[in-house]
Amino acid sequence: MSFEEYAALARQLAEQRRTVERDAAAESERRRDLHATADYLHQRLTAQGHRLDQLGRAIGIDQPATAPAADPVSGSGPGPVAGSAPGPVSGAASGHVPGSGLSAGDSGVRSGSSGVPGPGDGGSAGVAGPSGRSGVEAYPQMPEARLALPTAASPAGVGVPAQRAAAVDPAMELELARRMADEADRHGQQAELLAQRPALLPTWSPLARAVAVYAGCGAAAGVLMLTLVLASGVGLVDGFTLGAWICAGLPALAFFGGYLVLGRWGRPHTVAGNPPRYLPLGFLICFLLVPLGYCAYLLLFRALR
């Protein structure tokens, strides 16, 4: 080999080494990026899990209790179902000797009480007993060794050779996981917005909700006021009692009813503290609506008369 050939071979080897080093550096960089992306997605999913747990506790959903896992050492775990049939007994436990065709209950000989039958006592020989000793196998059969091929269970129950799994692209899998995490964030934000709304009139503003609740309670008190007026007309309620209920009793009942309704169904699940109940506005609505309803009833009654 000449010096020029040796130098060309050295240059080729050096170029191959540099190519291998560049490929190794690129692969190492790719692996670092994949690990960083996986750690970032893990942190995101952990934060999403904590947030979902908080939302579940806020709306009163209990977390399911995890089932206790069986101890692989002691074998403790859920016992067999009562009334189920026991499993198959192994050959050592049942006393069956593999390859001999005899069990522990058989004596191995067909003779009487003696352990080894004498010659000519009518004992049955094994496979090929030697002369003069019946019932003893001259050539004990060894269990046949078979090579099992790797099979996969098919729907038809026939053993089919397992197929090799397709190659998985880590970058594509991480990209799919990132898209699913983004979708989970979007649904989580929608769930938070829904959780910040109260159960009663969720699309209304707090002021409009309070006005509607106090007005509804005042209308219910107006119905009771009409009942008292009719009872007063037949002599069941006197005039002083009717006036006291119209001026103080029924408005107070309407006001406290609206206050309790706003506190129970007007409070969002995830908002801490008490919701705005607009007490002066509620007091004004309730204590004006019932007397005004009574005045409207009197005017209508006189107009009809």
C-alpha positions as CSV (number, residue, x, y, z in Angstrom):
1,M,0.0,0.0,0.0
2,S,1.4,3.3,-1.0
3,F,1.4,6.5,1.1
4,E,-1.3,8.1,-1.0
5,E,-3.6,5.2,-0.5
6,Y,-2.9,5.1,3.2
7,A,-3.6,8.9,3.5
8,A,-6.9,8.5,1.5
9,L,-8.0,5.6,3.8
10,A,-7.1,7.7,6.9
11,R,-9.1,10.7,5.5
12,Q,-12.1,8.4,4.8
13,L,-11.9,6.9,8.3
14,A,-11.7,10.4,9.9
15,E,-14.7,11.5,7.8
16,Q,-16.7,8.5,8.9
17,R,-15.8,9.2,12.5
18,R,-16.8,12.8,12.2
19,T,-20.1,11.7,10.7
20,V,-20.7,9.2,13.5
21,E,-20.0,11.9,16.1
22,R,-22.3,14.4,14.4
23,D,-25.1,11.8,14.3
24,A,-24.5,10.9,17.9
25,A,-24.6,14.5,18.9
26,A,-27.8,15.1,17.0
27,E,-29.4,12.0,18.5
28,S,-28.4,13.1,22.0
29,E,-29.8,16.5,21.4
30,R,-33.1,15.0,20.1
31,R,-33.3,12.8,23.2
32,R,-32.8,15.8,25.4
33,D,-35.5,17.7,23.7
34,L,-37.9,14.7,24.0
35,H,-37.1,14.3,27.7
36,A,-37.7,18.0,28.2
37,T,-41.0,17.9,26.4
38,A,-42.1,14.8,28.3
39,D,-41.2,16.5,31.6
40,Y,-43.2,19.6,30.6
41,L,-46.2,17.5,29.6
42,H,-46.0,15.6,32.9
43,Q,-46.0,18.9,34.8
44,R,-49.0,20.1,32.8
45,L,-51.0,16.9,33.3
46,T,-50.2,16.9,37.1
47,A,-51.4,20.5,37.4
48,Q,-54.6,19.6,35.4
49,G,-55.2,16.7,37.7
50,H,-54.9,18.8,40.8
51,R,-57.2,21.4,39.3
52,L,-59.8,18.8,38.4
53,D,-59.6,17.5,42.0
54,Q,-60.3,21.0,43.3
55,L,-63.3,21.4,41.0
56,G,-64.6,18.0,42.0
57,R,-64.4,18.8,45.7
58,A,-66.0,22.2,45.1
59,I,-69.1,20.8,43.4
60,G,-69.3,17.9,45.9
61,I,-68.0,15.0,43.9
62,D,-66.1,12.5,46.0
63,Q,-63.0,10.9,44.6
64,P,-63.3,7.1,44.1
65,A,-61.4,5.0,46.6
66,T,-58.6,2.9,45.1
67,A,-58.9,-0.8,45.5
68,P,-56.2,-2.4,47.6
69,A,-53.6,-4.2,45.5
70,A,-52.6,-7.8,46.3
71,D,-49.3,-8.4,48.0
72,P,-47.0,-10.2,45.5
73,V,-44.9,-11.7,48.3
74,S,-47.5,-12.9,50.8
75,G,-50.2,-13.4,48.2
76,S,-52.7,-11.5,50.2
77,G,-55.6,-10.1,48.3
78,P,-59.2,-10.6,47.6
79,G,-60.1,-14.3,48.4
80,P,-62.0,-16.6,46.2
81,V,-65.7,-16.1,45.7
82,A,-67.8,-18.0,48.1
83,G,-69.3,-21.1,46.4
84,S,-66.9,-21.2,43.5
85,A,-65.3,-24.4,42.6
86,P,-61.7,-24.9,43.6
87,G,-59.0,-24.6,40.9
88,P,-57.1,-27.6,39.4
89,V,-54.8,-29.4,41.7
90,S,-51.2,-30.0,40.6
91,G,-49.8,-33.3,40.0
92,A,-47.6,-33.2,43.1
93,A,-50.5,-32.3,45.4
94,S,-52.9,-34.9,43.9
95,G,-50.2,-37.6,44.1
96,H,-50.1,-38.3,40.4
97,V,-46.7,-39.3,39.1
98,P,-46.1,-37.9,35.6
99,G,-45.4,-40.5,33.0
100,S,-46.2,-43.5,35.2
101,G,-50.0,-43.6,34.9
102,L,-50.3,-44.2,38.6
103,S,-51.6,-42.1,41.4
104,A,-50.9,-41.9,45.1
105,G,-53.9,-44.0,45.9
106,D,-52.5,-46.9,43.8
107,S,-49.9,-49.1,45.3
108,G,-48.2,-49.7,42.0
109,V,-48.9,-53.4,42.2
110,R,-52.2,-55.3,42.1
111,S,-51.4,-57.7,44.9
112,G,-52.5,-57.8,48.5
113,S,-50.9,-56.2,51.5
114,S,-47.3,-56.8,50.7
115,G,-45.4,-53.8,49.3
116,V,-43.4,-55.8,46.7
117,P,-45.3,-58.7,45.2
118,G,-43.6,-62.0,44.9
119,P,-43.1,-63.9,41.8
120,G,-46.2,-65.4,40.3
121,D,-48.7,-63.7,42.5
122,G,-50.7,-62.4,39.5
123,G,-49.4,-58.7,39.7
124,S,-49.6,-56.7,36.6
125,A,-46.3,-55.6,35.2
126,G,-45.5,-52.1,34.0
127,V,-44.4,-51.2,30.6
128,A,-41.9,-54.0,30.2
129,G,-41.1,-55.5,33.5
130,P,-38.0,-57.6,34.0
131,S,-38.3,-61.3,34.5
132,G,-39.4,-62.3,38.0
133,R,-40.5,-58.8,39.1
134,S,-43.9,-57.7,38.0
135,G,-45.4,-54.3,38.6
136,V,-42.0,-52.5,38.4
137,E,-41.2,-50.5,35.3
138,A,-37.9,-51.4,33.8
139,Y,-37.8,-48.2,31.7
140,P,-39.6,-45.3,33.4
141,Q,-41.2,-43.0,30.9
142,M,-39.8,-39.5,31.1
143,P,-42.2,-36.6,30.3
144,E,-42.0,-35.5,26.7
145,A,-40.4,-32.1,26.3
146,R,-42.1,-29.9,23.8
147,L,-41.0,-26.6,22.4
148,A,-43.8,-24.0,22.6
149,L,-43.9,-21.3,19.9
150,P,-44.9,-17.8,20.9
151,T,-48.6,-17.5,20.1
152,A,-51.1,-14.7,20.5
153,A,-54.7,-15.4,21.3
154,S,-57.0,-14.8,18.3
155,P,-60.7,-14.2,18.4
156,A,-61.3,-17.7,17.1
157,G,-59.2,-19.2,19.9
158,V,-56.5,-20.5,17.5
159,G,-52.9,-19.9,18.3
160,V,-51.5,-17.4,15.8
161,P,-47.9,-16.2,15.8
162,A,-47.6,-12.8,17.5
163,Q,-47.0,-10.0,15.1
164,R,-44.2,-7.6,15.7
165,A,-45.3,-4.2,17.0
166,A,-45.0,-1.3,14.7
167,A,-42.3,1.3,15.4
168,V,-43.6,4.2,17.5
169,D,-42.3,7.8,16.8
170,P,-41.7,9.5,20.2
171,A,-42.0,12.9,18.7
172,M,-45.4,12.2,17.2
173,E,-46.6,10.7,20.4
174,L,-45.5,13.7,22.4
175,E,-47.2,16.0,19.8
176,L,-50.4,14.1,20.2
177,A,-50.1,14.3,24.0
178,R,-49.5,18.1,23.8
179,R,-52.6,18.5,21.7
180,M,-54.7,16.5,24.1
181,A,-53.3,18.6,27.0
182,D,-54.3,21.7,25.1
183,E,-57.8,20.3,24.6
184,A,-57.9,19.4,28.3
185,D,-56.9,23.0,29.2
186,R,-59.7,24.3,27.0
187,H,-62.3,22.1,28.6
188,G,-60.9,22.9,32.1
189,Q,-61.3,26.6,31.5
190,Q,-64.9,26.0,30.3
191,A,-65.6,24.0,33.5
192,E,-64.1,26.8,35.6
193,L,-66.4,29.3,33.9
194,L,-69.4,27.1,34.5
195,A,-68.4,26.5,38.1
196,Q,-68.2,30.2,38.7
197,R,-71.9,30.5,37.8
198,P,-74.6,29.9,40.4
199,A,-77.3,27.3,40.0
200,L,-80.1,30.0,40.1
201,L,-80.3,32.0,36.9
202,P,-76.7,31.4,35.9
203,T,-76.6,33.7,32.9
204,W,-78.0,36.7,34.8
205,S,-76.0,39.4,36.5
206,P,-76.0,39.4,40.3
207,L,-78.1,42.6,40.5
208,A,-80.8,41.2,38.0
209,R,-80.8,37.9,39.9
210,A,-81.4,39.7,43.2
211,V,-84.2,41.8,41.8
212,A,-85.9,38.8,40.3
213,V,-85.6,36.8,43.6
214,Y,-86.9,39.6,45.8
215,A,-89.7,40.3,43.3
216,G,-90.7,36.7,43.2
217,C,-90.8,36.4,47.0
218,G,-92.8,39.6,47.1
219,A,-95.3,38.2,44.5
220,A,-95.6,35.0,46.7
221,A,-96.3,37.3,49.7
222,G,-98.9,39.1,47.6
223,V,-100.7,35.8,47.0
224,L,-100.8,35.2,50.8
225,M,-102.0,38.8,51.2
226,L,-105.0,38.1,48.9
227,T,-105.7,35.0,50.9
228,L,-105.8,37.0,54.1
229,V,-108.0,39.6,52.4
230,L,-110.5,36.9,51.4
231,A,-110.3,35.5,54.9
232,S,-111.0,38.9,56.3
233,G,-114.0,39.3,54.1
234,V,-115.7,36.2,55.5
235,G,-114.8,37.2,59.1
236,L,-111.9,34.8,59.8
237,V,-109.3,37.6,60.2
238,D,-109.9,41.0,61.8
239,G,-108.8,44.3,60.4
240,F,-105.8,44.8,62.8
241,T,-104.3,41.4,62.0
242,L,-104.8,42.0,58.3
243,G,-103.1,45.4,58.5
244,A,-100.2,44.0,60.6
245,W,-99.6,41.2,58.1
246,I,-99.8,43.5,55.1
247,C,-97.5,46.2,56.5
248,A,-94.9,44.1,58.3
249,G,-95.4,40.4,58.4
250,L,-95.6,39.5,54.8
251,P,-92.9,41.9,53.6
252,A,-90.6,40.6,56.3
253,L,-91.3,37.0,55.2
254,A,-90.7,37.9,51.5
255,F,-87.4,39.7,52.4
256,F,-86.0,36.8,54.5
257,G,-87.1,34.3,51.9
258,G,-85.2,36.1,49.1
259,Y,-82.2,36.5,51.4
260,L,-82.1,32.7,52.0
261,V,-82.7,31.8,48.4
262,L,-79.8,34.0,47.2
263,G,-77.6,32.5,49.9
264,R,-78.5,28.9,49.0
265,W,-78.8,28.9,45.2
266,G,-77.3,32.2,44.2
267,R,-73.7,31.4,45.3
268,P,-71.2,30.0,42.8
269,H,-69.5,26.7,43.7
270,T,-65.9,28.0,43.3
271,V,-66.3,31.5,44.7
272,A,-65.4,31.8,48.4
273,G,-67.4,33.9,50.7
274,N,-71.0,35.1,50.5
275,P,-72.5,36.3,47.3
276,P,-73.9,39.9,47.0
277,R,-77.5,39.9,48.2
278,Y,-78.3,43.6,47.9
279,L,-80.1,44.0,51.3
280,P,-81.3,47.6,50.9
281,L,-82.7,46.9,47.5
282,G,-84.4,43.7,48.7
283,F,-85.9,45.5,51.7
284,L,-87.2,48.2,49.5
285,I,-88.8,45.8,47.0
286,C,-90.4,43.6,49.6
287,F,-91.8,46.3,51.8
288,L,-93.1,48.3,48.9
289,L,-94.5,45.5,46.7
290,V,-96.9,44.0,49.2
291,P,-98.6,47.2,50.3
292,L,-98.7,48.4,46.7
293,G,-100.3,45.1,45.8
294,Y,-102.9,45.6,48.5
295,C,-103.6,49.1,47.2
296,A,-103.9,47.9,43.7
297,Y,-106.4,45.2,44.9
298,L,-108.5,47.9,46.6
299,L,-108.5,50.1,43.5
300,L,-109.4,47.2,41.3
301,F,-112.2,46.1,43.7
302,R,-113.7,49.5,43.8
303,A,-113.4,49.9,40.1
304,L,-115.3,46.7,39.5
305,R,-117.9,47.7,42.0
